[in-house]
Amino acid sequence: MKILVINCGSSSLKYQAFNMENEDVLAKGVVERIGIEGSKLKHEPHNGDETEIEKDVSDHKEAFKLVVDALTNEQHGVLSSLEEIDAVGHRVVHGGEEFSESVVINDEVMSALDRCISLAPLHNPPNIYGIEAAKENVPGVTQVAVFDTAFHQSMPKKSYLYGLPYEYYEKHSIRRYGFHGTSHKYVANRAAEMLGKPLNELKLITCHLGNGASVAAIDKGESVDTSMGLTPLEGLVMGTRSGSLDPAIIKYLMDKEDLTIEEVDTILNKKSGVLGLSEVSNDFRDIEKATEDGNEKAKTALDVFYYNVRKYVGSYLATLNGADAVIFTAGLGENSPGVREAVTEDMSYAGIELDKEKNQVRGKETDVSKDNASCKVLVIPTNEELMIARETKALAK
């Protein structure tokens, strides 16, 4: 079975083609700057060099067609024809309370995705564009939606309800949903395999740390709490997002700086986080370099980020009554020994003891805890695309 995985952003379309017999990646790539001058496709087949194609692309349908042409091209293609594609899996950011698992897409599902747009106005529309483009370019092929929020639908009410009048939950579905669910689910399953124990016997804390970041508490394979909320803005201080803050700050800023609600929203989502604190960058590598060069604001930004992650890990240790493993994944979690050391420092009370020598690793699946540690510290590179492909395969069958 060959599956195409699609992840659409507002001006991009990322893709990977899988041979699910052995889960090999046949090709991967991205169409950038959709609807913007200078759009292009970067295509990387498994057995060849990256190919770059510059072409004006006005919308996601044209972008999808460009992807199909690249996949079936005589020189750098990996498919003889579109008939080799058995199913298409789509990353969809927000499924609201409508979806607690991945689903085969039909008219009813499309209507539900439209209803969820108000919960993710920046993310869901391009996800829908990608589905529509796939249906037009590869008609008759099974289309599957895999939701970032679905994994967290197992959270109990005490975890997902806010302290607002209950009527707002009933009328507007205002609650914590959580995100990065596909990643949290993937690394939890890998952790069980690494530990040699059934997932339903484990208590895990998964830390998806990148420009967007979240922590989840997983008990017996189910998410019971997570740091992101109604939107991806809640929780940890991130690359450009503020994370959780006193909601009164919004009105205070509007009054003091004479800002509109839209301007404050832009500040909280795009100008805050470690970018705003450091005044250097939202790229943690740049901030780490600035810290080494003696930049105090950069050092403070890292300290705030480390503290935030530690605080969530500590609270989830309380939620789970201890843990069998703390897992680090995503760009920063996988590649920064400093993050892992700072987050797990002085946690021997919970059985968490990092081996500093083992921890000097980047992007490699490994156990970096001391041999006698009762709570393991694991580094597991995430693979959301493969997780989407597996979910798609299961439903397409």
N, C-alpha and C positions, 0 to 999 in steps of 0.2 A: 504493500500500500504506500502511495506517495501523497504527502500532505504538504500544502502550502500554508504557512503561517503569516498572517498580516497584522501589523501594528501601525495604525494611522494616527498621526498627530495633526495639528492644524495646518501645517505646511510641509509635512513629510509622510512618507510611507515606507516603513521598514518591512523586510520580508526574509523568510528562510524557507527553503524547500527541503523536506526530509524524506528519506527512504525509511519507512518505519519497520522494515524487516530487520534492520540492524540499528536503527535510530541514527544513521549517518546523515550529516548535513550535506546535501547535494550542492547547494548554492545559497548565498545570502547577500543582502545588499540594502540600499536605501535610495529612494528618490527624495531629493532635497529641494527646498524653495518652491514648493507647489504654489502656483498662482503668483509667483514673484519672479522678477527678472533674474536670469542666471540659474534657472532650474537645471538639475542634472541627475543622472542615475549613476550610482557606484555599484557595480555588480562583481561578486567574487565567487566563481565556481570552485568546487572542492579540489579540482585537479588542474587549476590554471591560475594565471595572474589576474589581479583586479582590473576590470575594464571600466572606463569612465565615459559616459555618453552625455553630452550637453545638448539639451533640447528644451524648447519652451513647453511647459506643462501647465495648463490653465486650471485643472481640477484633478480630483482623486481618480476619476474614471480614466483620464488620459494617463495618469501616473501608473495605474494598474495595467493598462494596455502596454506601457513601456516595460513593465516588469515581465509580463507574459512574453513579449518579443525577445527580451534578454534571455529568459529561461529556455526558449525554443530556438534561439539563434544557432546557425550552423557552426560558427567559430567558437563562441563561448557559452553556448547553451548546455543544459543538462537534461533536457526533455526532448523527445522526438516530436511530440505534439501535446496539445492541451489535454488530449484524451488520457494521458498518463496521470493527470491530477485526479485523485480519488475523492479528496475533500479539502475544504479550506477552513482553517481555524482563525478566528478573529479575537484579538484582545479588545475587550470592552471594559472601560474603566468603572462605570457605575451601573449596577443592576438593581439598586435600591432594595426594597424588601420583596421585590417581585421574583428574584432568582437566588436560590441558595446553592445552585450547582450549574455547571455548564449545560447548554441546551442546543438542540438543533434549531436553526433559525427558520421561522415561518412567519406568516402575516401577523399572527397574534404576538409573537416575540417582537417584531418590528414596532408594533403599536406600543408595547411596553417600554421599549427603548426610547421612543419619543416621549413617553411620560416621565422618563428619568432624566431628560435633558436639563430640567430646572435644578436638579441636584448636582450636575456636572456640566455646566454650559460651555466650558472650554474644551472638555474631553469627549463627551459623548457624540456631539455632531460629527467630528471627523471619523470617529469609529463607525458611525452609521454610513458615512460617505464610502468608507472602505467596503462595507458589506454590499452596498448598492453597486459599487464598481465591480466587485467579484461576481455578483449575480448576473450582471450584464455581460461580462467577459467570459465567464465559464458557466453558462446556464446549465441547469440540470444536475450540477454537482452539489453534494451535501455541504451546507455552510453551518458552522458551529460557532456560537458565542461563548467565550470563556471570560468570566468577570473577575476584575480585581477585588470586588467586594464579596463575592460568593463565599469564600472560605471563612470569612468572619461572621457569617449569618448564624453560626452556632453559639455566638455570645449570648449569655443570659441577660434579662432585662436590667439587672443591677449593674451590668457593665455598660450597656449601650444607651440607657436613658439619661438625659440631662435633667438638671433641676429646674425645669421650666414647667409652666402649667401643662398638664397632661393633654389638654385639648390641642396643643400645637403639634404634639406627636400624632394624635389621631387625625388632625386635619391636613398637616403638611409633611408628615413623616420625618420630623426633625428628631434625629437620634445619631448615635455614633454608628458608622458603617465600617470604617477601616479600609485600607487599601494595601497594595503590594501582596494581596492574598495568594496569587499564583506563585510568587517567590517564596513566601513563608511556607506554603504547602510543599513546594519542591524540596527545600532544604530540610524540612522536618522529616520527610520520607527518607532522604539521603542520610540524615543523622541516625535514624533507626537502623539502617543498613550498616553504617559504620560502627555503631555500638553493638550490633548483633542481637538486638532485642526487638520484639514487636512494637510498632508505634503505639498501639493501644495500652502499652504498659509504661509509657514514658511521660515525663514532665519536662517540657522544653521551653527555652526562651530564645526566640529568633530575632536577630538584630539586622535588619536590612538597612545598611548605611551607605548612602550615596548623596548626590545633590538633593534628592528627595529621600527621606529617611523615616523608618518606623520600626517599632519593637512590638512583638506579639508574645502572649502567654499561651502555650499550647498544652492542653491536658488530654492525654489519651488520644492524640491525633486531631483534637478539635480546638479551634481558637476560642479562648474564653475571655480574652481582653486584648486590645491593641491600642496603640498610641494615637493614630490618626482618627478623625471624627466624621462629622457630616461631610466634610471636605478634606482634602489632603493638607490643609493649612494647620490643623490642630496637631499637638504633640511636640515632637522634638524641634529644637532650633535646627534649621536645615541650610542648604546652600543659599537660597534667597528668601525662604519663608521664615516668618517670625516664630512659628510654633505657638504653643499655648501662651496666652497672656490675659491680663485683667481686661474684660470686655469694655470697662469704662474708659480705657485708654483711647478707644476709637473716637468717642465724643470729645474727649479731652484734646486729642490731636486736631480734630476738626475745628474746635473753638480757637485753640492757640495758633494754629498755622493757617486758618481760614481755608480749609480743604473740603472738598466734596467727599461723599462716601465712596465714590468711584476712585478718587485719588488716594484715599486711605487704603482701599482694597489693593490698589497697585503697590503701594508701599509695603504692605504686609506680605504680599505674595512674591514681589519681584525685586524689592530693594532692601529687604531685611535679612535675617539669618546671619550666617558668618560673613556674607558680603557686607551687610550694613554695619556689623560690629567691627570688622577688621579694616574696612575701607580699602581693602586690597583686591579681593576676588571672591567668587563663590566656589572656586576650584580649591579643594583642600590642599593640593600639592603646592599651589602658589602660597597659601597661607602658612604651610609648614616651612617653606623656604624663607618667607618673610620673618617667621618666628626665629629661625636659626640665625638670621641677620640682625636680630635684636629688636624687631618691631613689636612694641608692647601691645598695641591694639590687636595685632594678629595673634599674639600669645593669649590674650584675653578671650578672643573669639574661639580659639581651640579649647580653652579651659571651660567656657560656657557649654560648648557642644559636648565635651567629655562628661561634664557634670550632669547634663540632661540625660544622656544615655544611661549613666550609672543610676540615676534616680529611677528611671523606668525599670531597669533590670532589678533594682532593689525592691521596688513595689511589686513586681511580678514574682519575685521569690516569695514574698508574703502571700500573694494571691494563690500560688501553687503549693505553698508549704514546702519550699525547696525545689530544686530542679536536678534533673539528671545531666543536662548539658545546656550551655549557653553557646549559641551559634552566631558567627559573624559572616555576613554575606554582602553582596553588591560591591560597587566600585571601591568604596572606602573600607568597608568591613573586610573584603578579601585581600586588599593590597596595602593596608597601613598597619604595620606592627605596633606603631605608637598608639593608635586608637584602641587596639585590643588590650594593650598593657594598661593604659590609663583607665579604661572602663572597668577592668577586672581587679584593679589594685585594691589590696586590703579587703578581699572578700573571702578569706580563708574560713570565716565563720560559717559560710554557706557551702564549704567544700570546694570553692573555686580557687585553684592555684595554678597560675600561668607559669610555664617554663620559658624563660626569656630567650634561651638559645633556640628552642623549637619554634618560638614565635617569629623568628627572623625569616619569614616566608611570605611570598606574594602570589596571589592568584592560584594557589594550590590547595587541593582538598586534603586536609590533615588535622590531626589532633595536636594542639599546642599546649596542653595542660601537663602538669607534672604526673608522673606515672601513678602516684598514690592518690591523686585528687578524686574525690567522690563525685564531684560535678565537673564533667569534662568541658573544655573550651575547644570548640571545633571551628575550623575555617572551611566553608563550603561555597565555592563559586556557584552563584545561582544560574539557572537556565530556564527562564520563563518561557522561552520559545519551545523548548522540548516539552515542558509541562503542558503547554497549549496543544502541541502536536499529539501528545498521549491522550489528552481529554477528547480531542477531535477524533482520533482513531477509535476510541471506545464507543463514541456515539455514532460514528459513521458505520460501524459494523452492524 
